[in-house]
Amino acid sequence: MAMDPKAVKSDLVLILDFGSQYTHLITRRIRSLSVFSLCISGTSDLKSITDLNPSVVILSGGPHSVHTLTPPPSLTASFNGPNPTRLGGEVCVGHKQEYGRMEINVEHPSALFPSEKVGHKQLVWMSHGDEATTLPPGFHVVARSQQGAVAAIENPSSKFYGLQYHPEVTHTPEGMETLRHFLFNVCGVEAGWKMEDVMEEEIKVIKDIVGTEEHVICALSGGVDSTVAATLVHKAIGDRLHCVLLTMACSGFLNKVCHSSCVYRYKERERVMETFEKDLHLPVVCVDASNQFLSKLKGVTDPEMKRKIIGKEFICIFDAFAQELEQKLGKKPAYLVQGTLYPDVIESCPPPGSGRTHSHTIKSHHNVGGRILEVPEGFLKRHPFPGPGLAVRVLGDVTEGNALEILRQVDEIFIQSIKDAGLYDSIWQAFAVFLPVRSVGVQGDQRTHSHVVALRAVTSQDGMTADWYYFEHKFLDDVARKICNGVRGVNRVVQDITSKPPSTIEWE
């Protein structure tokens, strides 16, 4: 479903997607400024672009290098965009790649940066290996990185501007200020769009598509995104929506009678089901498929294979539920509802029919709207959790020994300590990881050869980029002591202090 741009009382900022992992995040950031933005494929023909009558066109870039055997598609095939190689410039493989935090310096007065920014240094988020070495005629450099790479260029007379870094991510502190200045001061865009309009329009779209007789099926994960999607559809069509919660895939949530081989977090399924039934009044059937999933995962150590096995089993179980529902209704559900995080969409293979062809696969499995839909605040603040649950937080064979039970206990101590310290809402995601190594220790005057666990906590607003959370030393000391004293089989605790990129948030 997509809103009709003609129904939006706002200037349109059109984003051409050439495969960047941040394309949809740019869309979201622009909408947060009360400006309507829309993302379409970078290979769209010129008529498709001009028919939308955009006020601004943004090219998202992509993962390809102009020097690879399969270079990116020609921008001029759809839009005469400001790619240096198409306008007479030159791009080379950089002597030094730039990933993560980087300092840039605004060197000259420009339209992109207000005059008071000249000589000003700012932290930005980079992610590139190529760099522009020769600019096309009419362009000039306005900012460089601390390594000397071109960070911003412009040609105001032709109304072309370019940034090498990502202003849309939260780890570029002045990024939103740059976007705001560009849209309102440079482009003259007017704000006039708000999320409430989207909700009303989407409910109308859902009603029009589904009609008055058809039924819809929804796979709930127990997380925020699928819950918000289901709530939106439920408001549109009522109990003709049928939801299923597979407890293997349910955001890792399980009730208090969790057995040692399940892959869920501690004491959570009941709370999730209570939210679904009492707060949101969603029609949900809960299916426990733990044994079926774990039998297929036995002996599997490759992380991508784990995700594919879980995905395949999920489809089989979901299909069985759909067939049972069809027999009960006397007709097949006509539509499927799916809600997920932007990173899960972007970091996976583009789905058939999505029109996206360039994004690299990073992993193969994959709150404003929630508040408007009156999803409980406590539920909306829940940390994200991977669909495969703890299966991808046990590195190696999930079924080997008592790895899942150890991890569940360690995770509970870590998360509860974060909550007790009042830090939970300051962290985007926190969890423990069971490592496939043992270390030597001394416990109770005896030499031990026990397991190692890692703690991971990151700050982010969207999961697209993330930085590790700076805990006070005393907090880490207390948590490590609680884990080693309270969880049999663990004698060493380490902390993951890498950002995204270069790492992903999850380990598998």
C-alpha positions, 0 to 999 in steps of 0.5 A, a space after each residue: 500500500 502507498 499513499 497517493 501523492 496527489 492526496 497529500 497537501 505538501 511538496 513532494 521530495 522524491 527519493 530514487 533508490 539505487 540500493 542504499 541501506 539508508 534509502 527508507 531512513 531518508 524518507 522517514 527523516 524527511 517526513 519527520 520534518 512534516 514534508 511528504 517523501 516517497 521512495 521509488 526505484 532508481 531505474 524508474 523511467 523519466 515519465 514516472 518521475 515527472 508524473 509525480 511532480 516532485 519539488 526535490 529529487 534525492 539520489 540515494 546511492 548504493 553499494 556498488 562501485 563504478 570500478 566493479 565488473 557490475 557497476 551501478 545502473 546509469 543514472 542518465 537512464 532515468 534522471 540526469 542526476 549529479 553523479 560525477 562520472 556522468 557529468 565529466 568528473 572522476 571517481 577512484 577507489 579511495 586510498 583509505 576507506 571511511 566507515 563510521 564516525 568521521 570529522 569533516 570541515 566546512 571549507 567554503 561559503 556555500 548554499 549547503 551550509 550557512 555562512 556561520 558553518 565555514 571553518 566549522 568541524 562536525 562529526 558525521 557518519 561515513 560509509 564509502 570506499 570510492 571518492 570523487 577525485 575530479 569534479 565536473 565543470 561548475 561544481 566545487 568542494 565545500 567540505 572535506 573529511 579529516 582524511 582529505 576526501 571530498 565530503 560535500 559538493 555543489 553547483 547552485 546554478 544547476 541546482 545540484 548538491 551532493 553529500 558523501 556522508 549520511 545526514 539522515 542517521 542519528 550518529 551525524 549529530 548535525 544531520 537533521 539541521 543540514 536536511 532542514 536547511 537544505 529542504 526549507 532554505 535551499 529548495 524552498 519546500 513548505 511543510 504541511 504533512 503529518 502522520 495522522 493524515 497517513 493513518 486516516 488515509 491508510 485505513 481508507 486504503 485498507 478498506 478499499 483493497 480488502 472490501 467488505 467480505 474478504 478475510 486477512 491473515 497476519 503473522 505476529 512476532 510479538 514485537 512492535 512492528 507487526 503489532 502496529 501493522 495488525 492494529 492498523 488493519 484491525 481498525 480498518 476491518 475488525 475481526 476479519 483479521 486473523 492473527 497467529 503468534 508462533 512462539 518460536 518466532 515470537 520476539 523471543 517471548 515465553 511464559 514462566 514454564 519455559 523448558 530448557 531447550 526453548 529459544 525464548 526470553 524469560 517470562 514474556 509470552 503471557 505479557 505479550 498475549 495479555 497486551 494483544 487480548 486485553 489492551 488491543 483486542 486483537 484476535 490472536 491464536 498462539 501456536 507452540 512450535 518449539 520442538 519442530 524448530 529445534 529438531 531442524 536446528 540440531 547440529 546446524 552452526 552456520 548463521 545464515 543456514 539457521 535463519 533459512 531453516 527457521 524461515 522455512 519452518 515458519 512458512 510451513 507452520 504458518 501455511 498449516 494455520 492458513 489451511 485450518 483457517 480456510 476450512 473454518 471460514 469456508 474460504 481462503 483469506 485473501 490478504 497477508 499482513 506483515 510489519 517489520 523494521 526498516 533495517 530488516 527490510 533493507 538488510 534482506 534481499 529485496 522482495 519480489 515485486 518490490 522494484 528494488 534490485 540493488 541492495 546487498 544482502 546483510 542478513 536473510 531473515 527479517 513509534 509514532 504510528 503505534 501511539 496514534 493507534 493507542 498501542 500501550 507505551 510500555 509495549 512500544 518501548 520494548 527493545 527489538 528482538 530477532 525473529 529467530 529468538 535466542 537461536 541466533 544469540 547462541 553462536 554454533 549449535 543451538 541444541 548443544 548442551 544447556 547453552 539456551 538455558 545459560 543464555 536465558 539466565 544471563 540475559 535476564 540478569 543483564 536486562 533486569 539490571 539495566 531496568 533496575 538502574 533506570 537505563 532501559 529507555 536510554 538503550 535501543 537494544 540490549 542482550 547477551 550472546 553465548 559464545 562457543 568457547 570456554 575459558 579457564 577460571 577459579 571458582 570456589 577454590 577450584 579451577 574451572 573450564 567454563 563458558 564465556 558470554 558477551 554483553 551487547 547494548 547499543 544506542 540508536 533510533 532506527 537500527 540503521 546505525 548504532 553505537 555501543 552504550 557507555 556503561 559506568 564501570 561499577 554497573 558492568 562490575 556488578 552485572 559481571 559478578 551477578 552473572 558469574 555468581 548466579 549462572 552455573 557454567 559461566 566464568 567470564 563476561 565480556 562486552 561488545 564495544 563495536 558500532 554499526 557499521 562495521 558490525 551489525 547489532 546482532 552477532 548472527 
